[in-house]
């Protein structure tokens, strides 16, 4: 092989190497661009959900002026054995306060009771009964496995048209957005009188949850479980198990 052939092979190899490098660079740039676009979409939807519902988050004084509220809806937040977690306890205390101030004569406890060994709603109801709320005024939604399910079932099972949602502020935006999209007139009361461990992680996870439920509200799937209608104007003891 003469020197010209050797030189030609080297130049060809170098050209192939440069070509591969250009392709890899383009793929890398495309990946970065796709990631940035996805990031923009995620944060845009997050800001939209928050911005479209922020005026529905009210103080107790303003909520007390709202007439004909069908129910106060408490969203589940985990239990520790036979006691509510700190977040759930704060939600319950706020709901009980609203009930005693006459904001509504009915409370819906919506949470996870998907297993016999995990029962949020009975613990929630018992907590309220011990603090003076009559059993017949407390309804239990045993299949409130998600915020979407809780709101969907509040309307579909209990016939709620106007509701006060009680949860921590970071969670209210999404809950109110869901209510708006499924045709419930809803207002929110934030129940975060203290700081909670792991809140930064929850806030970040909530950004993705808002995106998930934004899409869910477009598709409007049925909740995990439906069931027979139970009028909110009747007795909450019908939901006892």
N, C-alpha and C positions, 0 to 999 in steps of 0.2 A: 504494500500500500504506500503510495507516494505521499509527499507532504501536503499536496493540494487536497487529496481525499481525506486525510486526517483533519486538516483545517475545516473542511466542509462538514464533517461529522460533528466536530466540536461546536460549530456555529449552529447546526441543526438542533443539537441537544440543548444549547443555550436558549434557542428560540422557543423550543417546547417548554422548557422550564419557566421562561418568562410568561408564556401563554397560560400555563397552569396557575402561575402566581396571580396573573390578572383575573382569572376566573374565580380563584379563591377570594381575592379582594372584593370582587363584585358580589359574591355570595355573602361575604361578611357584611358588606355595606347594606345589602338587601335585608339581611337579618336584623341589623341594627335599626334600619328604617322601619321595618315591620314592628319591631318591639316598641319603638317610639310612638308609632301610630296607635298601637294597642293601648299604650300607656295614656295617650291623649284621650282616647275613647273612654277608658275606665274612669279617669278623673273628671272628664266632662259630664258623664252620666251621674257620677257621684255628686258633683256640684249642682246638677239639675234637680236631682231628687231632694237635696237639702234646700235649695233655693225655692223650690215650688211648694214647700210645706212649712217653712220657718214661721210664717205668720199664723199658723194653726197651733203653735205651741204657746200656751197661755199660762197666766198666773192663776192661783186659786180664786182670787177676787174676780177676775174676768170670767172664769168658768162658772162661778156661782150665778152669773147673770144670764147664762144660756138656759132657755126654757125647753121643756119637753125632751129631755135627754132619756133615751130608752134604757141605757145601762152604762155602768162604769166597767171597762174591760181591763183586767189585770193580766198581763202576759207573763207566763212562767219564766223562771230564771234559775232553776236548779235547787236541789234540797240537800241537806246534810243529815242523813238518817231520817229522823222524824221532825226535823226543823227546817225552816226556809233558810236559804243562803242569805248573806247580808243584802245582796242586791234585791232578792225577792222580798225580804222582810221590809225593805224601804218602799217597795212598790205597794205592798199590802197596807202598810201604815198610811200611805198617802190615799189609797182607795177608801180605807175606813174613814179617814178624815173627811173626804168628799161626801161619802154616804151620810155621815152624821150632820153635815152642813146642808143636806137636802138637795145636793146636786142631782142625784138620781136615787130612786128607791130600790134599784136592783144592781147587783154586782155579778159579773161573769168572771170566774176564775178559769183561765184557759192555760193548760199546760200538758205535759207529757204523762200519760198514764197508760203507756203501751205495754207495760209488763206488770205482773202482780207484785214484784219486788221493788217497783219504782213508781211512786204515786205522788206527783206534784200537787194535783188539784185537791185531794182530800186534806192534805196538810195545809194548803192555802185556805180552804174553807174553815177548817178547825181553828186556825189562827184568828180568822175574823170573828167566828162565833165566840171565842174566848174574850174578845174585846167588845162584845155587846151587839154584834150584827145578827139579827134573827136568821136562822137556818133557811127559812122559806124565801128570804130575799137574796140568797146566794146560789147562783147557778154554776155548775161545773161542766166545763168542756173538756172531756177526757182525752180528746184527740187533737189538742192544740200543739202539734208536733213542730210547727214553725210559725213565724209571724204571718205568713200568707195563709196557712191553714186556719189560724185563730181568727183572722179577720173574715175570711170566706165563710167559716162556720158561724160566726156571729150573725152574719146576715142570712145565710142559707138555712141554718138550724133554728136560731133563736128569733129571727125576724127583726133584727136590730137595724134601724135606719139612721139613728143619731146616737153617737157614742163618745164617751170621754175615754181616751186610752191612757193608761198609767204604766210608764216604764222609764228607764233612764234616758236622758236627753239624746245621747248619741244614737239610741235605738228608736226614738220617736219619729225621726225623719222618714225612715223606711216604712214604719208601721202606718204613718199617716198617708204616705204615698200609696201604699197598697189599698187602704180604705178609700181614698179618692178614686182610684182606678176601678174598684168594684162597686162603686155607687153608694158608699156610706158617707154621711156627713160626720166628720170626725174632728175632734180637737184633742190636743195632748197636754198632759201635765207631767213635767219632768220630776222624777223622784230620785235625786242623787244628792242627799244631804251630807254625804261623806265621800272620801276617796276609796277606790276599790283596787285591790291588788290585781296586777295584770291588765290594767285598763288600756295601756298603750297598745298592747297586742289586740285587744278587742276592737279598738278604734280602727286599726289597720284592716282587720278582718271584716269589719263592717263596710268598708269601701267596696270590697268584692261582693258582699251580701246585697248591697244596694244595686249593684249592677245585675246580679242574679235575679232579684225580684223585679227589677225594671223589665227584663225580658219576660219573666213569668207573667207579669201583668199584661203584656201584649198577647201572650198565648192563652192566658186564663185557663189553665188546667184545673180539673176538680181537685179538691184536697185529698189527702191520703184516705180519709174516711168521710162519708156524709152520714146519712141516717134520717130518722123521722124528725119532723119539726117539733119543737118544744117552745111554746109561746113564752116570751119574756114577761108577759102580763100574768102568768100563772105562778105556781110555786116552784121555787128552786129545788125543793125536795124531790121533785120528779127526776132530777139528775143524780140523786144519791145512788150508790151501788153497795 
